[in-house]
Amino acid sequence: MVIILVFVALFLIVNLPIYTRKYLTQSIANYCARKQGQGVQINCLSRIEWLRLYPLKKVCLVLLWGICLWIAVGGTILTIRDSRRTYVLLTAIFWIITLTSLYPLWKYICLPYHCAVVLNKTQSKQELKAALQGEYFEKVNFEHKSLSRDFYVLMSKNWVVIDGYMIPRHGIEKIYYLHEPPFVRHEQIQFVFSNGETFFLHSDGSPDNELRQKEIANLLHQICPLVIEKEKDDPQASMRKDQALLYHRMNYKGKFRRTLWFVPAVIALNILMPICFGKIWILYDLFMIGVLVWQLFYTYKMKGIEEKMQTGEYKICPYCKRLVLKQETFCSHCHHDVHEGPTSLDQQEQQDENKQ
């Protein structure tokens, strides 16, 4: 019985947001069409907020924080009665989590309408409500199968709601829609607002489909005339790859910096694990240290190669994967013909994937 309940809970956690978004998108479109026919002024902001279950997320976060507080208080009482080192450490950890998460949680709860990305930080609740007053949304239909099934878009005169995120049709300076290498498997849409703020929208669909690309590009052009689809047309492409949100979309400079962030966490775990769970965990600590050192070494090495190749003076030998001068026709390391070798790490990775 417990296994069945766990399975049902996992199924709901994974699929509830998708089903909810699909149902509410159609429901909002039907509601707007009905009210518009009656000539009634409406405001769909609260309904749009539910597309990504933000009110429910707030309740769940408050409950989780309450559980942490309850464990921290209970651990304190238990530690007073039995001051074992393990109880003291675990109680301290839960108090740290409870206290450090209080301000971010309060800030998240007080932030009005999370669906209005970027604008909810600069506008009040009343201003956002006024901006949505009298906006009648229509569902955008797509010909591409995966878009019509998984990509839910509502459009009104001044707003576009994409997968639960509300974007103004006036106030976007430019949009990056990258679907070419190295983004072959992952589309990335970046909205740049007039105030300089940015918002990323990621998709794990099939960006190599021309119909899908065309329909998404047409949609984005309705939001902003300036849509950059090719990385070579983007003067800030390198900087954006340094600061990418997801690890696999970074260049090696960003990956090296992100790996450095794990050093304090690994040090803390290496100290706490043997103390809390016994000396046998020292082996696990050694394994973690080895993985971290290897990752730091590898990303630092590839960062150097990447920086050299950006100068345009080098290319990669497709056989031994070492750098050779761009004008050389034979690799000085393995002596293979490298006349048409890749001139960037992205091209090399793409060639390796094609071979596989």
C-alpha positions in Angstrom: 0.0 0.0 0.0 2.8 2.4 0.9 4.6 1.7 -2.4 1.4 2.4 -4.3 0.9 5.7 -2.5 4.6 6.7 -3.2 4.1 5.8 -6.9 0.9 7.9 -7.1 2.6 10.8 -5.3 5.6 10.7 -7.7 3.2 10.6 -10.7 1.3 13.6 -9.5 4.5 15.6 -8.7 5.8 14.9 -12.2 2.6 15.3 -14.3 0.3 17.6 -12.3 2.0 20.8 -13.5 1.8 19.8 -17.1 -1.9 18.7 -16.9 -2.8 21.8 -14.9 -1.1 24.1 -17.4 -2.9 22.4 -20.3 -6.3 22.6 -18.7 -6.0 26.2 -17.4 -4.6 27.5 -20.7 -7.7 26.3 -22.5 -9.9 27.4 -19.6 -8.5 31.0 -19.7 -9.0 31.2 -23.5 -12.6 30.0 -23.2 -13.3 32.3 -20.3 -11.9 35.4 -22.2 -13.9 34.5 -25.3 -17.1 34.1 -23.3 -16.7 37.4 -21.4 -15.6 39.3 -24.5 -18.7 38.3 -26.2 -20.7 39.6 -23.3 -18.7 42.9 -23.3 -17.5 42.4 -19.7 -14.2 43.8 -18.4 -12.1 41.0 -16.9 -8.7 40.4 -15.3 -7.1 37.0 -15.7 -3.9 37.7 -13.6 -4.9 35.4 -10.8 -5.8 32.6 -13.2 -2.4 33.0 -15.0 -0.6 32.8 -11.7 -2.0 29.3 -11.3 -0.5 28.1 -14.6 2.7 27.2 -12.8 1.0 26.5 -9.5 2.7 29.4 -7.7 0.1 29.7 -4.9 0.5 26.0 -4.2 4.3 26.3 -4.3 4.1 29.0 -1.6 2.0 26.8 0.7 4.4 23.8 0.2 7.4 26.0 0.9 5.8 27.3 4.1 5.0 23.7 5.2 8.6 22.6 4.5 10.0 25.5 6.5 7.6 24.7 9.3 8.9 21.0 9.3 12.5 22.3 9.5 11.6 24.6 12.4 9.8 21.7 14.2 12.8 19.4 13.8 15.2 22.1 14.9 13.1 22.8 18.1 12.6 19.1 18.8 16.4 18.5 18.2 17.1 21.3 20.7 14.9 19.7 23.4 16.5 16.3 22.6 20.0 17.7 22.8 19.3 19.2 26.2 18.3 15.7 27.5 21.0 13.8 25.6 24.0 15.9 24.4 25.4 13.5 22.0 27.7 15.0 19.3 25.5 13.7 16.5 22.4 15.3 17.9 24.2 18.6 18.4 25.5 18.6 14.8 22.1 17.7 13.3 20.3 20.2 15.4 22.8 22.9 14.4 22.3 22.0 10.7 18.5 22.3 10.9 18.7 25.6 12.8 21.1 27.0 10.1 18.7 25.8 7.4 15.7 27.3 9.2 17.3 30.7 9.9 19.0 31.2 6.6 15.9 30.3 4.6 13.6 32.5 6.5 14.4 35.8 4.6 14.4 34.2 1.1 11.1 32.4 1.9 9.5 35.6 3.1 10.8 37.5 0.1 9.4 34.8 -2.3 6.0 34.8 -0.6 5.7 38.6 -0.6 6.7 38.9 -4.3 3.5 39.7 -6.2 2.5 37.5 -9.1 5.5 35.3 -10.0 4.1 34.8 -13.5 4.9 38.4 -14.4 8.7 37.8 -14.7 11.0 40.8 -14.2 8.0 43.2 -14.0 6.9 41.8 -10.6 10.2 43.3 -9.1 9.5 46.8 -10.4 5.7 47.1 -10.3 3.3 46.7 -7.4 0.3 44.4 -7.2 -2.1 47.2 -8.2 0.0 48.2 -11.2 0.1 44.7 -12.5 -3.6 44.3 -12.0 -4.2 47.5 -13.9 -2.0 46.4 -16.7 -4.0 43.2 -17.2 -7.4 44.9 -17.0 -9.5 44.3 -20.1 -6.9 42.0 -21.7 -8.7 39.1 -23.6 -6.3 36.2 -24.2 -6.6 33.7 -27.1 -4.8 30.4 -27.3 -2.1 30.2 -30.0 -2.4 27.0 -32.0 0.7 25.4 -33.6 1.0 23.0 -36.6 4.1 21.2 -35.1 3.0 18.2 -33.0 5.3 18.7 -30.0 4.5 22.4 -29.9 0.7 21.9 -29.9 1.1 19.2 -27.2 3.7 20.8 -24.9 4.0 24.5 -25.6 1.1 26.5 -24.2 0.8 30.1 -25.4 -1.9 32.7 -24.7 -1.8 36.1 -26.5 -3.7 39.3 -26.0 -3.3 42.8 -27.4 -0.4 43.7 -25.0 0.7 40.5 -23.4 1.9 37.0 -24.2 1.8 34.1 -21.8 4.3 31.4 -22.6 4.2 28.2 -20.5 2.8 30.2 -17.6 5.3 33.2 -17.9 3.8 36.5 -18.7 5.8 38.6 -21.3 4.8 42.2 -22.4 4.5 42.6 -26.1 5.8 46.2 -25.7 8.8 46.6 -23.5 11.1 43.9 -24.9 14.3 45.3 -26.4 15.5 42.1 -28.2 15.1 38.3 -28.0 17.7 35.6 -28.5 16.4 32.4 -29.9 19.3 30.0 -30.1 18.7 26.6 -31.7 21.9 26.1 -33.7 25.2 24.5 -32.4 26.1 24.3 -29.6 22.4 24.4 -28.7 21.4 21.6 -31.0 19.5 19.6 -28.3 18.4 22.5 -26.2 16.6 25.6 -27.4 17.3 28.7 -25.4 15.1 31.9 -25.5 16.3 35.0 -23.7 14.1 38.1 -23.4 16.0 41.3 -22.8 13.7 43.9 -21.3 14.0 47.7 -21.9 15.4 48.2 -18.3 18.2 45.8 -19.0 16.8 42.8 -17.1 16.8 39.4 -18.8 14.7 36.3 -18.6 15.6 32.8 -19.8 13.1 30.3 -21.2 14.5 26.9 -21.9 13.1 24.0 -23.9 14.2 20.4 -24.3 12.2 19.8 -27.5 13.4 19.0 -31.0 15.1 22.2 -32.2 16.4 20.6 -35.4 12.8 20.6 -36.9 12.4 23.5 -39.3 8.6 23.8 -38.8 9.1 24.1 -35.0 11.9 26.7 -35.5 9.7 28.7 -37.9 6.6 28.7 -35.6 8.6 29.7 -32.5 10.4 32.5 -34.5 7.1 33.8 -35.8 5.7 33.9 -32.3 8.8 35.8 -31.0 8.6 38.3 -33.8 5.1 39.2 -32.7 6.6 40.1 -29.3 9.7 42.0 -30.6 10.9 42.8 -34.1 14.6 42.1 -33.2 15.0 38.3 -32.8 18.6 37.0 -32.9 18.6 33.4 -34.0 22.3 32.8 -34.8 25.1 32.9 -32.3 27.4 34.7 -34.8 25.0 37.6 -34.8 25.2 37.9 -31.1 28.2 40.1 -29.9 27.7 39.0 -26.3 27.4 35.3 -27.0 30.6 34.4 -25.1 29.6 36.4 -22.0 26.1 34.7 -22.0 27.7 31.3 -22.2 29.9 32.2 -19.2 26.8 33.0 -17.2 24.5 30.3 -18.5 22.1 28.9 -15.9 22.6 25.2 -16.7 26.0 23.6 -16.5 26.0 21.8 -19.8 25.2 25.1 -21.7 28.3 26.9 -20.3 31.7 27.3 -22.0 34.6 25.9 -20.1 35.4 29.3 -18.4 32.0 29.2 -16.8 32.3 25.5 -16.0 35.6 26.1 -14.2 34.1 29.0 -12.2 31.0 26.9 -11.3 33.2 24.0 -10.2 35.1 26.3 -7.8 31.7 26.9 -6.1 31.7 23.3 -4.9 35.0 23.5 -3.1 33.5 24.9 0.2 30.6 22.4 0.1 33.0 19.5 -0.4 35.3 20.7 2.5 32.2 21.0 4.8 31.0 17.5 3.8 34.4 16.0 4.3 34.5 17.3 7.9 30.9 16.5 8.8 30.4 13.0 7.3 33.0 11.1 9.3 32.0 12.9 12.5 28.2 12.2 12.1 28.3 8.7 10.5 31.7 7.1 11.3 35.2 7.0 10.1 34.3 4.6 7.2 33.0 7.7 5.4 36.6 8.9 5.0 36.7 6.7 1.9 33.7 8.6 0.5 35.5 11.8 1.3 38.6 10.7 -0.7 36.4 9.8 -3.6 34.7 13.2 -3.6 38.1 15.0 -3.4 39.4 12.9 -6.3 36.4 13.8 -8.5 36.6 17.5 -7.6 40.3 17.7 -8.3 39.9 15.9 -11.7 37.0 18.2 -12.6 39.0 21.3 -11.7 42.0 20.1 -13.7 40.0 19.1 -16.7 37.9 22.3 -16.9 41.0 24.5 -16.3 42.8 22.7 -19.1 39.9 23.0 -21.5 39.4 26.7 -20.6 43.0 27.3 -21.7 42.4 25.5 -25.0 39.1 27.4 -25.5 40.9 30.8 -24.9 43.6 29.9 -27.4 41.1 28.9 -30.0 39.2 32.1 -29.6 42.3 33.9 -30.9 41.7 32.2 -34.3 45.3 30.9 -34.5 44.7 27.3 -33.5 42.5 24.4 -34.4 41.9 20.9 -32.9 43.3 17.7 -34.4 40.3 15.4 -34.8 42.5 12.4 -34.1 44.5 13.2 -31.0 42.4 16.2 -29.8 45.4 18.4 -29.4 45.9 22.0 -30.5 47.8 22.7 -33.8 48.4 26.0 -35.6 45.6 26.9 -38.0 47.9 27.0 -41.0 49.4 23.5 -40.4 48.1 20.7 -42.6 49.6 17.8 -40.6 49.4 17.4 -36.8 52.8 17.7 -35.1 51.7 15.2 -32.4 50.1 12.3 -34.3 51.1 13.3 -37.9 47.6 12.9 -39.4 46.2 15.2 -42.0 44.3 18.1 -40.3 43.8 20.3 -43.3 40.0 20.7 -42.5 40.1 20.2 -38.8 37.5 21.9 -36.5 38.3 25.5 -35.5 36.3 25.5 -32.2 35.5 23.2 -29.4 31.8 23.3 -30.3 32.6 22.1 -33.8 34.7 19.3 -32.4 32.0 18.2 -30.0 29.5 18.2 -32.8 31.7 16.1 -35.0 32.2 13.6 -32.1 28.4 13.3 -31.6 27.8 12.8 -35.3 30.4 9.9 -35.4 28.6 8.3 -32.5 
